Amino acid sequence: MTLTTLDVMVIVAYAIGIFGLAQWVSREKGGKAKDSADYFLASKNLPWWAIGASLIAANISAEQIVGMSGSGYAIGLAIASYEWMAALTLLIVGKYFLPIFIRNEIFTMPQFLEQRYGTNIRTLMAIFWLALYIFVNLTSIVWLGSIAVNKVAGVDQDVALFALGGFALLYQLYGGLKAVALTDIVQVTLLVLGGLLISGITLSEIGGDAGIIGGFSRLTSELPGHFDMILTADNPFYKDLPGISVLIGGMWIANLSYWGFNQYIIQRALAAKSLAEAQKGIVFAAFLKLLMPVIVVLPGIAAVMLAPDLVKPDEAYPTMMRLLPAGILGLVFAALMAAVVASTASKINSIATIFTLDLYAKFSPAHAGERTEAGEKKLVLVGRVVAVIATLLALITARPLLGGSDQAFQFIQEFSGFFTPGITVIFLLGLFWKRASEAGAIAAAVASVGFSYLFKVLAPSIPFMDRMGIVFLIALALAVGLSLLMPATADKDRITAEGVSFRTTTSFNVASGAVIAILIALYATWW
């Protein structure tokens, strides 16, 4: 695919514009020096629209756009359950998790673990998350993003890798979370606009004189197998999406862990100016999640008719981009870049946040007591240095870790999933069961890894999603049992429920009802 001069101009305009905007929105008025709350939590003043947009921008990256379209090509609309069930999960996070986090002034997930269970689990999980974020998440975002750029524009992959990582680092290095979150509304607007353009153009191509509506009608009538939301056991992709489990099984474990207890996602909501503002942002993100399959799945399904002979399903999205005229191609390409840059910058900032607040500030004698202005400047400096080091580590190790084969990446992703059931157990019990102890929490973490590995080796025929559900129940039973046998002392739990209310505003309730009604209609239509 060749980018015209007009396309290149659009992409360059995006890069200059988003970089300049990030520096402008993150400036401090009156020459005030940034402190740790400014840098890591955007001064705890984020509005709802920034929170909602930033949640989606942190979540969606180029490899997800390309990968979800590929799954749409191979499997069909069923893959949209990852997006649509996430919308429902967000409502639960907003109503039941955020009131506890925000009331207790939680800044990081390891901090919650210490205040609820004790110091050991905070340090253990902080180190685990840093390793996971740098060597799995950050490497995969930039590596697969560089593959997407290479496939779409023919740019050398190593050049794309370092350009994407370097740009994402620089654009958030000065401003921190504020630079990321307050520009993500632009990133998401570009992402949605680009996705709707490619979906609209592909459907128009299929519909001919009947246009977009005719194209969609033709897709549903000629490819009925691609519009089944719940796969039956005889479907060749049942192991990826095991029927009803997407609604009542293991997908909940993954979604609750990702949207509720994942630092680089939940950090945006923790930086809200108020609980009500955070909840409005959550609902906004839920509505955007309902729209995402139109942007990332529909082009893949359209490709079944427009390019039926693709060798690899992941070629669907780049192939559909070839239908775009000059200028529009540059805009959609810029949307892909926005997805990579936004999610990479989000991950970098969260790595800096966890290291600085959960490890450096905790163990450095200079920051153990009351924080001074000089100490706050030092924390921000440490955060920036860590951001640079983490990005360089990810860029240097991306090819050795992921360059061998797709299977290597799949293994790493599945390995990180070994921890998901345990993390979900630890946080759910920590939030809602006062008798949960640190011994029970550590047992859940160990059991999650051990039993996940055993099931993978001894029962490989069990779908990954079902395996997560089974391991979750085992880890939950062990955590409850050990907590009863080895109860925590009264001073261990410093999370207060005083003043916590799960009552939500009328606007939140009405919007949540609308999201649920839309979900019921979608699943009823394409069950």
Secondary structure, DSSP 4 states (H G I P E B T S, - for coil): ----HHHHHHHHHHHHHHHHHHHHHTPPGGGPPP-HHHHHHGGG-B-HHHHHHHHHHHH--HHHHHHHHHHHHHT-GGGGHHHHHHHHHHHHIIIIIHHHHHHTT--SHHHHHHHHT-HHHHHHHHHHHHHHIIIIIIHHHHHHHHHHHHHHH---HHHHHHHHHHHHHHHHHTTTHHHHHTTHHHHHHHHHHHHHHHHHHHHHHHHGGGHHHHHHHHHHHH-GGGG-SS--TTSTTTTTS-TTHHHHSHHHHHHHHHHHH-HHHHHHHHTBSSHHHHHHHHHHHHHHHHHHHHHHTHHHHHHHHH-TT-SSGGGHHHHHHTTSPTTHHHHHHHHHHHHHHHHHHHHHHHHHHIIIIIIIHHH-GGGSSSPPHHHHHHHHHHHHHHHHHHHHHHHHHHHHHHSS-HHHHHHHHHHHHTSHHHHHHHHHHHHH-TT--HHHHHHHHHHHHHHHHHHHHH-TTS-HHHHHHHHHHHHHHHHHHHHHHSPPPGGG-----TT------HHHHHHHHHHHHHHHHHHHH--
